[in-house]
């Protein structure tokens, strides 16, 4: 291997390191530095730009003849080419390149020009078919095809030029730049014939476009190359069908080149690869101009890193363009001698040049990806900041809000109607109260069953009311998790089961919307139900709590309705069991003593139930007991239910969905109070709910009622001790009554035990209070961060 070749892979890395340390302002020549006078323009000032008058000083016939026919000059030029790859320090190159850059402040939009260049290069890419040389027709061995169409039907590739007419600004732009392109094309052709030094040619071209910005330099020079290359390739296409083309092709010796197409194939292949690499890098650099400046400024680290390397990328792109132009020139100027010209770079040099350009392209694509991420994050932050304002603004109807929430991509049919099983538009929700059911894909079948029941009942109530409403399911999928086929199957199953509307696919909901929902409505993973009126105004941030507590009686599920229901409510047994079980309701009507108890310790359950029966017999009171399980550890609860049934210890719910719903309602009472900011220590219901949830976490507990009146609520140990100690307090029953005697003795035991409460609020719960007071000692509770793992539970409350 050539020792110079071994050196090449290290050049790009070193160059990037060198350039990244240079000041950004110096390297880029920012666009806010207009020309002070014409002497600052390198195209017009011969002192700054020795190439300014090249068109008039270098195109002499004797010079051109010398460059073509003097072998000694060719050899000297080859030495210069090798010198550029091996010895010239990158810092020297950088300084020479930046010295050519004196932008005059005019920002030229060259995107339309790049589109034209891409079309030319696409259809001017040469493909030599060496397998059909023996029996070829005029076009069988040399084809000009779109390079994107290597594995595509050429007829299906549509030219950008033919797809729509040029707009007026494109025509104006070409009128102003055509002379520059012509001068670059002429200079490139002349220098490729007379100067073998690609570095000198690249710098000369850079001087000619010195007053343009870096992206414009690239596109203008590519356009100049495309002008020459397109002429050459066009002759190859039309020379057999057009007389003028035939004569021109003879002058350019196209037929003779076709006769020697087999020997030209390696050179055309390397030409195609090199020009594609330059074009890819140009596209990438152009995209930095399309980034919104309000989100990505030059001081953003990833943008600054890219801007620092752009001069290097432009230089090596120029070198690539010059190498391609030199290769074309050597082929068309050598007549019937198709041996390799001394003007051309060696194959290893061209491969190294391609490698260098591709590495730069990879670097810029990575930085562009980083910039897009910054743009996305900052746009998302702006959206999240303005999301709340949407609900503070008066709207004509609810369409604006719903389109932002549901259809950011303007999908015409973004919804799925659960009743008809067809896709529908957002118009079905216009001027309707909308209940947004927001959840993940892990909503349990128990939750769905109860929601469906409440939905059916409230729809009947809704027909009697003035306001019409619809439910819309918004499935929230973590944007950082890959959406798998299993997840999609789960989504489809849930969507087809629901009788209401759903979004057609989770991807319709934008990531910024998902995060804004979390910000405003505290959604984590547990289902919430946001109520919007027909104008898109928020009537309740989460109505699912009142749904669980009061069912269809909570219609129309507004915060005002929730407040009114709590004002009517008292701490009674019906609040806890609602209409869940007619057996318990019959006990209440019969004014019986009732023990509700829970936990998963079967030994405690045996002792508690046996001692409760003994106490009831001794006190001669009618007593019933009902086991309501535990909010967690469902397998333990199932085992406890089985033991209770076998040993006939007490009444228990056979359907575990009732146990789940019981604890879901208790938890909903807590969150409903927190949501309404009614969680103060003077609220009796709130204090008792806190105790009940705390006892459930500690283990066993019991609650004693007489009819609907709740007498006391206590920890399992003190309640059991009260039962076993009946002989110690039964003497007070005749004078104080059973109810007061039981409560007084229990309270003394509880105070002596010194119990305090504790709560766990998983992040999935959404609204977590900033502070809480212990319902027992009334001190402000300490807040801890806990990491828990139990394969038998999924949170504070899990479905059975």
N, C-alpha and C positions, 0 to 999 in steps of 0.2 A: 504494500500500500504506500502511496505517495506520502512522504512525511508531512506535506502541507495538508493533505486530506485528513490525517490523524488529528491535526490541530483544530479542525473546524467545529466539532460539537461544543467546544468550550467557549467559542466566541460569543454566542448569543447570551449565555448566562452572564458572562463577564460584562457584556455590553449593557444588559439590563441593570446590573448592579451599579455600573458607573453612572448611567443616566438617571437612575432613581435618586441619586444624591444631588443632582443639579437643581438649582432654583427653578420653580415652575414658571415664574414670570419670564425668565430669560429664555427658557426653552420654547415656550409656546408663542411668545409675542402676542399677548392677548388682544382680542378684537376691539378693545376700547382705546387703541393707540393709532389714531389717524395719521396720515401723511402730513407733515408740516410743509413740505414743498416737494417739487418734482425731483430734486436731487436725492431724496431719500428713497425713491423708487428704484430698485435694482434693475428693473427692465429698461429704465430710461437713463440711468446714470452710468456712463462708461467707467468712471473711477471705481464704483462699487461693483459693477457687473461687467466684466470684460466680454461677456457674451452678448451685451446689449446690441452690438452692431454685427453680430455673427452673420446674419442673413446677407449683409452687404460685403463682408470681408473674406468669407471662407468659401463661398460657392464659385470659385474661379475654375475654369476648365482645366488649367494645368495642374491645379491642386487635386482636383478630382481624379485626373488621369494618373497622377503620381500615387495617390492612395490606392488605386485599383491595381496598378501594374508594377509597383515597386515591391518586390519580395522582401527587401531588407527592412522597409518600413513596417511590413506586416510582422516580421519577426520581433522588431522592437516593441510593437504594440502588444504582442503576445506576452512579452516579458513584463510589460506594465500591468497587464491583467493579472498575472500571477502575483505580482507585487501587492496588489490591492488585497488579495485574500490572505496573504501571509504576513506582511510586515507593517502595514499602515495601522497605527494605533487607533482604537475605537474613539478615544477622546479627541483625537485630531479630526476624525470624520465628523464627530458630533459638532465640533466647533465650526467646521467648514459648512455643515448643513444649516446650523442655526444662523450663521452669518448671512445666508441667502434670504432669510425670512424677515421681510419688512412689510407687513400687511398695511394696506392703506385705509382700513376701516370699512371697506365695502363688503357686506356679507352677501355673497352670491349663492343662491339656492341651486346646487348642481345635481340635485336628486333626479330631475327629469332627464338631464344629460346622461347620468349613470344608467338610467333605464334604457336609453337608446344604445349606449355602449354595450350593455349586457345583451341586447338583441343582436347586435352585430357580431359579438364574440360567440354568442350561442350558435348562430347559423354559419359562422366562419370557422368553426372548429374542424380541423382536418382529420379524417379517419382514413388511413391507407389500408386497403384490403389486399394483403399479399397472397391470399389463398386463391385468387382468381386471375392470376397473371397470364396464364396460357390462353384462355378463351374469353378474354374480356372484351366488353364493348367500350364505347368511349367514356362511360361513367362508371364502369364496374370496379375499377381498382382504386379510384380516388373519389371519396365521397365527402361531402360537407354536411354534417348533421349536428343537431343541437346536442351539446354535451350533457344536458340533463336527460336526454332521451336514450342513453346507452342501453337501458332495458325497457324502453317505452316506444310505443308506436309513434313514429315521427309525425304522422298526420294529425295526432291528437295534441301536439304541442303548439299552442297558439302564441303568436308574436304579440308582445306588448304594444308594438306600434300599430298592429292591425286590430287590437281589441277596443281602442277608443281613439277619437281624434285628439290631436295635439291641442292643448289649450293655448290661449294667447300669451300667457306669461312664459311658456316654454319657447314660443317663437321669438319673443323679445329677448329672452336669455340667449338663445342661439345667435341671434343677430349681433349681440354685444360681445360674444365670445368666439365667434367663428374665426376671426382673424388670428386670435391667440392659438386656437387649435391648428390652423393652417401653418402658422409659423413653427409651432412645436413639431408638427408632422414633417415639415421640410427639414428642420434642424436635425431631427432624429434620423431621417433617411440619409442626410449628408454625412453626419458623424459616424453612422454605422458603416458607411463606405470608406471613410477616410481616417477614422480614429478607432483604434482597437481597445482603448482604455475605457471600460465601462464606468469607472469612478468619475473620470473627467467629464464624460458625456452626461452622467446623472447630475453632477453639479452644475453643468451648463444649463440643463433643462430646469433645474431648481431655480437658477438665477432668472430665467425667463418668466417664471411664475412666482417670483419673489413677493409680489404685492398681494397675492391671494392667500387665503387661509389653507391650513394643511390638507383638509379634505378636498378643497377645490383644486389644489395642486395635483393631487392624485387623479381625480376624475378628468381633469383637462388633459393630462398626459396620457391617460388611458384612452381618451377620445382620439388623441392624435395617433396613437398606435392602432386603434380600431379603424381609423380612416385609411391608413396604409394597408393594414392587414385585410380589411374588408375588400378593398380594390383588388388585391391579389387573389383572394379566394373567390370573388365574384366572377373573375375571368375563368376560373376552373369550372364554374357551374354553367356559364352561358356560351363558352367558346364554340361549342358544336351546333348551337341553335341560333346564333346571332352573328351576322357578318361582321359588324363592327367589333363584337366581342372576339371573334375569331382572329381578326387582324391584330387587335391589341394583345391577345394571348400569344400570338407568334412573336411579337416584339418582346413580351415578357418571358418567352420560351416555356410557356405552360405545357404544350404538347410534349416537348422533350423531357420535362420533369415527370410527366405522367408515364412516359416510357421507362423511366428509372425510378418508379414509385417504390419498388421493393427496397432499394438502397436508402431512400429518403424516410422510410417508416420510423426508424428509431429517433430521427431528428424531429419529425412531426409529433411523435408521442411525447417527447420531453417538452416541446413547445406547448402542447395542449395542457400538460400538467402545470407548467410554470405559470401560464397566463391565468389558469383557473385559481391557482394559489393567490396570485396578486389580486384577482377579482374578489375572492373570498375575504381577504384582508381589508380591501377597500370597503366592501359592504359593512364589515364589522366596525371600522373606524367611523363610517358615516352614521351609524346608529347612535354614537355618542352625542351627535348634534340633535338627535330626536328626543333625548331624555329631557323631561320637564325641568327647567332651571329653578323652579320654585321648590323642587324637592332635592335636586342634585346640583350643588354648586362646586366650583373648582377646589374648594377647601375640604370637600368630603374625601376622606383618605383613599377610598378605592378609585374615585374619579381622578384625584391628583396623581395617583400612581399610573393611571392610564395616560393622562395628559403628558406626563414626563417622558413617556416612551414613544409618543406619536411621531416626533421628528425622526427617530430611528426607524420606525416602521415605514414612514414615507420614503426615506432614503433607500431602504432595501427593496421597497416596491418599485422605485425608479430603476434600481439596478436590475430587477426582474424584467421590467418593461424593455429596458435597453437590451438585455440579453435576448429577449424574444425578437425584438426588431432586428438585431444583428443576425440572428439565425435566419430570419426571412430574407434579409438583404443578401446574405451569403448564398442562399439557395437560388435567388432570382438573378444574381449578378455573375454567376460562375459559368454560365453557358452550359456546354455539354460536360463540363468537368464537375462531377458530383462528389469528388472527394471532399473531405472536411476542410473548410476554409480556415486560414490562420486567424481570421477575425473572430471566430467562435470560441466560446469557453469550452474547456474539456468537459466530458460527461460528468466526471466526479465533481467538477466545480458547479455545474448546473444543478446536480442533485443536492449539493450542499446549500446552494442558493434557495432551492425549493424547501429544504429542511428548515432553513433559517426563517423564511417567510411563514411557513406553517407553524413554527414555534411561536412567532410573534402573534399569529392569528389565534392560537390557543390561549396565549396570555391575555389578549384583548377580549376574547369571548368570556374568559373567567371574570375579568373586571367588569364586563358588561352585565354579566349575570349578577355580580355583587351590586352593581348600580341599580339594576331592576329590583333587587331585593330591598334596597334602601328606599326606592321610590314606592314600592308596595307597602312597606312599613309606615312611611310618612303619610301616604294617602290614606292608609287604614286609620292612622291616628287622627287625621283631620276628619275622617268620616265618623269615627267614634266620638270625637269632640262635638260634632254637629248633630249627632243622632238624637240627643235629648231635645234639641231645639225643634226637631220635626214635630214633637208632641206638644210643644208650647205654641205652635203656629195654628191658626184657624184655616182649615181647608174646606173646599166646596163639598168634597165627598171623601171617601176613604181610599180612592184609587192611588193617589200619590204615595201614601204610606205603604200600601200593599205592594206596589211595584218595586219600591226600594227593598222591602223585606223579602219578597218572593221571586221577583223576576228581574234581576239586574241585567240579564242578557237579552231582554226583550223577547222572550219566548212567547209565541202567540197562544200556546195552549199549555201553560205551566202547571195546571191543576189536574187532579184525578178525582172524578166524582164517584164516591163509594157506593152510591145508590144505583147509578147506571153503568158503572165500570167503564166509563169513557173519559177521554181527556177533554177539558173545557178551559175557557179563558177566565181571566180574573173578573170579567164583567159579571159573572154570577154572584159576586160578593159586593157589587156596587150598592151603596146605600143600605147595607145590612150591618147590624151589629155582628162583629166577628170575634169568636173565641179562638185565640191562637193556642193550640195544644202543642207545646214545645217539649220535646223529649229526645232521648237517644234511641238507639235500636234495641235497647235492653229492657224496654218497658214490659212488665210481666203480664201474663194472660189474666191474672187476678185483677190487676189495675184496669185492664181493658174491659173486662166483664162488668165491673162496677160502673165504669164510665159510660158504657153502652146503655146500662139500665137507667142511670140518671139522665142521660141524653134523651132516651125515649120518653121518660116521664116529663122532663122539662119541655120537650117539643110540644107535648099536649097542652101544657100550661102556657107555652108561648103563643099558641094559636088563639088563646083567650085574651092575650095581652096586645098592646099596641105595637111593641117593638118586635121585629123579626130578627132572628139571629142564625148564624151558621157557625159550625166548628171547622177549623182548618188545622190539620196536622202538619207541623214543621219538624221533620227529623233532622237533628243536629249530629253530624258526624265529625269527629276530630279531624281537622284539615291536615294534621301532621301524621296521621295514620293512613296507610295504604288501604284504599277501598277494595275489598276482596269480593270474590264471587259469593262466598258464604254470607258476607254482610249484605250483599245485594239480594240474596235469596230471603234473608230475614226481613229486609225492608219490604219486598214484594208480598210476603206473607202477611205482614202487619197492615200494609196498605189495602190489600184486598179484603181483609177482615173488617176494617173500619167502615161504618155506615155514613161517615161524613166526608168532607173534602180532604185531600192530601196534596202536597206538592208532588209533581210527577216523578222527580228524582232528587235525592239529597244534594247533588251538585248544583242545583239551581240556586241554592242559598249560598251567597258569597261569604268568604272567610271573614271579611270585615263586619258583615251583618251578624255572623255567629258571635264574634267577640263583643259587638255592641249589645247584643241580647244578654250576654253574660254581665256586661257592665251595668245596664239599666235594670234588668229584671232578676239579676243574681242567679241566672240559670247555670247549673254545673252539670248534673246528669239526671237528677230526679225531675220527673215531669212537672211543668208549670202550665197554668192556663191564664193567658193574658187576654183581657177583655177590651175590645176597641168598639167605639160607637160608630154610627154611620158616617161620621166625619173624620174618622181615624183617631179620635181622642181616646186617651187611655182611661177606662172606667175602673179597672182593677189591675194591679201589677201581677197578681196571681190569685185566681179564683178557685184553684183546685182545693185549697184548704176548706173553704166554705162548702164546696161540693161534697167533700168527705164528711164534714160535720153535719150538714143539714140536708144534703141531697137536693132534690128538685125544689124544695122549699126555699132554696137560696136564689132561685130565678128572680131577676135577670143577671145575677152574679156580678154585681157591682160592689165597689167598696162601701158605698152608702148603704146598700142592702146588708152587707156584712156587719157594719156598725149597728144597724137597727136590730139585727138578730142577737148580737151580744148584749144589747141593752135589755132585751126581753129574757135573757138566759140567767139561770141560777145554778149553783153547785148541787146537782141532784143526779140520781142514778140514771134517769132517762137520757141525760146529756151524754153519759158514757156508753150506754148500750143502744140508744136511739130505738129504731124499730128492727134491730138486728135479730132478736130472738123473742118470739111470742111467749115462750115459757117464762122468761124472766119478767116480761111485762105482766103476765098473770100473777106472779108473785108480788109484784108492786101493787097491783090492784087489790090483792088480798091482804095488803099491809103486813106481810111477813118480814121476819128478820132475814137478811140476805148477806152472805159472805161472798164477795168476789175475791178470788185469790189467784196468785201466779207465781212463776218460778219454774225451775226444772229439777229441783232437788226432791227426788221421790221419797226419801226418808222423812224430810220435813213435811211433805204433803200427807204422809200416813199419820204422823203425829198430830198435825194440825187438824185434819178432818175428824180423827177419833176423839180428840179433846174437845172440839167444837160440838160434836153430838152429845158428849157427856155433859158439857156445860148447859146446852139447851134443854136436856132432859132434867137436870137438876134445877134449872131456873124456870122450867115449865113455859118455854117460849117456842113458837113455831119458827124453825130455822131451816133455810135452804142454802146450799152452797153451789157455786159455779166456778169451774176452773177456766181461766182465760189465757193461760200459757205465758209466753214471753216474746219480746220483740225480736230476739235473736235466737240462735242455736235451735233451728227448727227440728233437727233430728232428735235432740234431747226432748223437745216438747212432744214430738210424736210418741216417743217411748213413754213419757209421763202419761199421755192420754191413754195409751194402751194399758198401762198398769192401773190407772183409775177405773177404766171400764171393767177390767177383769176382777178387781177387788171391790168394785162398787163403792168407791170412796166418796164420790160426789157426782153431781151433774157436770158434763163438759160438752163443749162444742165438738161434734164429730167432723164437721166440715172445716178444715184448717183455714179456708179463705176467710171465715168469720174471725178467727184469731188474728190473721193479718190485718183485716179491716179494723178491728178494735184498736190495735196499736197505731195504725195509720191515722185514725181519727184523733187519738190522744196526742200524737205528735203534731197533727194539723192544728189542734187547738193552741198548742204552744206557738207555732209559727204564725198562725193567724193573729194572735195577740201581739207578737213581735212586729209583724207587718203593719198593724194598725197603731203601733206605738202605745199599746195598752198593757205593757209588761211590768207595771210598777208594783211595789210591794204591798200596796193597799188593795190590790185586786185579789179577792179570795179565790176565785176560780183559777187564776194564774198560779197562785201559791200551791194549791192542791194538785194542779197538773204537774208542776215542777217536782213535787214530792213523789207522785206516782211514777214519773219517768226515772227519777233517781233510784227509787226502790227497785224498779225493774232491772236497772243496771247492777245493783248490789247483789241481787239474788231473789229471795222469796219475799212476799208481801201479802197483805190482806186488807180488805176494805169492808167495813161493817155498815149496813144500811137497815133502816126500818121503813119498808115501803120505798118511796122515792127519796126519803131523807137520808143523806150520808152522815153517819154518826162519827166515824173516825177512820183515818187512813194511816196505816203504820207498817213499819219494817217487820219482816217475818219473825225475827227473834223476839221482839217485844210483844207482838200479837200472840205468839205461841205461849209466852210466859204469862200473859194476861189470862189465857184460857186455863193453863195448868194451875194458876194461883186463884182460881175462882173461890176457894174456901176462905181466902184472905179478904175478899171484898164483898162476898155475898150478903153479909150482915147489913150492908148499906142499901140493898135492893128494896126492902119494904118501905123505907123512908124516902130515899132519893130516886128510886126507880132504877130499872135495869139499864136503861140507856145512859144515864148520867153516871151511874156507878162504874160501868164498863169503861167509859171514856176517861173518867178521872183517874182510875187505876192505871190504865194504859199510858196516859200522858205522864204520870209520875215515873213510870219505868223508862219512858222514852227520854225524859229530861235527864235522868240519872245515867243513862247509857251515853249521852252526849253525841248522838249521831249528827253528822252534817251531810249535805248532799253533794253530788258531783254529776256533771253532765259531759257528754261527748257530742260535739257537733262536727261531723265529717264535712269536708269541703263540698261534697255532693249536695249538702243540705241547702246551699244557696245563702239565704239570709242568716248570718251569724251575729248575735248581739255583741256590741262592743264590751259590755260588762253585765254581770248578773249578781244578784244577792242570794245568799243561801236561804231557801224557804224555811229552814229550821232555826238557825241562829241569827239570820238577817244581816250577817256580815257580807262585805263585798268579796266575792269569790275570786281566787287566783286563777289566772289563765295559763295553761300549759300547752306545749306542742307535743303530741303523742304520735307514735308510729305503731299501728296495731296490725297484726296479721292473724287471721283465723279463717281457714278454708270453709268453715261452716256458717260464715256470715258475710254480708256485703256492705254493711253500714249500720247506722243507728237503727234503721228499720228495714227489714228485708221481706219481700213477698214469700209466702209459703208455697 
